[in-house]
Structures are given as C-alpha cells and as structure tokens.
Amino acid sequence: MSKLVVNQKAVTPENAESTVKLCPFGAISYNNGVLEISSACKMCKMCVRKSGGIIEYVEEVAKGIDKSLWLGICVYADCSGGQIHRVTYELCGKAKKLASVTGHPVYAVMIGYDIGKCAQRLLHYGVDKVFLYDNEAFRDFRIEPYTAAFCDFIEKHRPSSVLIGATNLGRQLAPRVAARCRTGLTADCTMLEMKENTDLVQIRPAFGGNIMAQIITPNTRPQFCTVRYKIFDEPTPTEQPLGEIEYMDTTEKMLRSAIDVKETFDKPKDIDIAEAEVIVAVGRGASSESSRAYAQELADLLGGMVACTRPLAESNMFDPKRQIGLSGRTVKPKLIICLGISGAVQFAAGMKSSDCIVAINTDASAPIFDIAHYCIVGDVNDILPKLIDKIRGNSDVQ
C-alpha cells in the first residue's frame, strides 16, 4: 500500500494556494490552515514532484504471510437442481493445469442437498477431493448459509486459490466470501496463470478493454477469482473416478438465515447464445435492414443463432441477450461469422476462443482480421446472397 502525506509544518497560505493548483483532479484543498487531499486523488504524483517537499509519497510495506500454510487450488462446484453448471468442469480443467506448476492438489467444494451423485461426477474431471456440504437447509440458495459453509471449508483446509464460475450464484457468493476472508477478488478473468511461489496471476480487461491487467494478491490468502462460462476448454472426463469425497459437518450456527424461501420455479427458457454451436454476429457495418435479414437467413440455414455487437443492442435493433463481448455474453461456438464488425477488444474478448472465425468487412485493416481464421474483404450485402445461394446448393453462383 502507498499514500500521500502532507507536511503541514511546511504549509503556508502562499505555497498552499500554488499546491492546490497543481492537482489536475481538484483533490487538494486548503481550509482553516490545513492542506488536505481528498478521495478524488488519482495518485498521479504531480503534487509530489512539484510541491517542493510539501507533499511526500510514502510506500507502506505490506505484512507478508506464510504461503506454505495455504495449499491447494479449489473450484466452487455450482450445482442447482441436480445439475452441475458446465463452467465448473471448465474450471476443474484449468485448476489441474495451474496445479501442475506448484504441485498442489485440486479441490472442489460443493454445497446443496442430495447431491452425492453430482459430487461423484466431479471425480471424473481431475479433482483430487470433493468437500461436500449436504444438508436439506442447502436445498435452495440462501447467501448466509452458503457463505458460512464456504468459509468453514476455507478455515479448515486453507486453499491457496479459489476459482468460482461467474454464474448468477457465483457472482453473489464470491465477493461475500472474499470479504469475510479479508482477501482480494478479481472478477470476470479471461486468463489465469500460476507462479511457482503460488501467486495466481489473474488477467482481465481493464479501462474499457483497452489494456489487459495482470492482478495478483501477494499478501493475503486465499486468492479469489471469478471466470465466465466458455472462457476455458472443458476437459475430457476420465472413464474411472479419481479422487475421493469428504462429507463435511454442518452446524446449527452455519444454517442460520434471515431469508425464508417460499417457493422456487424454473425460469422460462430464454435466449442463450452461449450454447449455440453456430453464430452469425452482426456489427454496425451490417446494421441495415437488408443485412440483418440476410444474417437471419444464413443463421437459419446453418442451424445457428444471430448475435450482435454492443452498438446494435443499445440501438434496440437486437435483444441485449444477443450481445457478445465484455458487457454481453462470452461465446465459444464451432463457427462464428462476423458481419461488418471492426473487432474492438471488448467484442473480441467475448468470442476469440471460437473454433472457427470467419470475418467479412470492407476494411482490410480491421482488427477483426487479426483473430479471424478466414478473412473476406467486401460488402456484406454483395457477399451474403452468394454465400446463401451456395449453401442452398445453387451451383451456378460464381
């Protein structure tokens, strides 16, 4: 940690006025003979360099921990209605790769009711041990008991890293548990790497996707991160289960909750482009009515779904649930055809793991061509009708 310290003894009305003017963010003020720095400070250190010693930058040495006391990479197994969310399998595969760097075991923690068969299934995905909290009080998700159970596991087994899927449940549970453990949490990671000293490098887009930030939590444990579905590859399950299941004790205190679940019911099936194997994605360069009609026709022919970029969702041309990107959905289809999409990093982060990327754009220097497997330079309205005819089997098309 670091901070700015004001040397109040050196402050005079004259130099205070000039110091206040140094801050481009208006974070410095002078009131009643006291020079103060507000929370608007961006730590640019302009005042440190030009105040003549009135403001100093102080680096605080954070208290370290004994990392050898924290062992294992843990995956939270998101299980609801007797079904494990598939992001759990993806995280199990990634945890196995991370654990190969440090030699740590891979754990999974599962919370629910009558989920022994689900826990058994995880043993086919490289998990060394599943810690199972099985109690009727966990039948429905309630944040207090789930948090208490998760923290109980962390207190007893001290995992070094915890990977949680960015599902509706995971997004609620992860920050609560991390705050209770007084440690860091990085949300929506797109890449994870492991250092030999067990520091987890959590990589995610920052500043609107303009940079890829590498975040580490060197002074506290465990290290928490959430990861979206379809970011990592799902491993091939083994024929025989490997590992074991340990049933964890539950206490009356752990099960207390101010929430009383009256009724649960399934949501109506909704648009889910994340599950589509073929996607036709539409950008601003193909936003005309005719282009969108061609896109829908192509998607229907290929048995796929139509998706869009953020500007088209914001223009109400498409349902926001069809948006691909950092502020939309992450997809990994077998085939994605990008129509009139420039390929901004925010969009690319949501689809770059697709098996086959085809891009059509009039701009030969569009960033989308840097990640596409097949690049076509041209007008969507000229190319799509010919492509559709080819697919329909019209051999006279050149």
Secondary structure, DSSP 8 states (H G I E B T S, - for coil): -EEEEE-GGG--HHHHHHHHHH-TTS-EEEETTEEEE-TT-----HHHHHSTTSEEEEE-------GGG---EEEEE-EETTEE-HHHHHHHHHHHHHHHHHT--EEEEEEESS-HHHHHHHTTTT-SEEEEEE-GGGSS--HHHHHHHHHHHHHHH--SEEEEE-SHHHHHHHHHHHHHTT--EEEEESEEEE-TTS-EEEEEEETTTTEEEEE---SSSSEEEEE-TTSS------SS--SEEEE----TTTT--S--------------GGG-SEEEEE-GGG-SHHHHHHHHHHHHHHT-EEEE-HHHHHTTSS-GGGBBSTTSB----SEEEEES----HHHHTTTTT-S-EEEEES-TT-GGGGT-SEEEES-HHHHHHHHHHHHHT-TT--
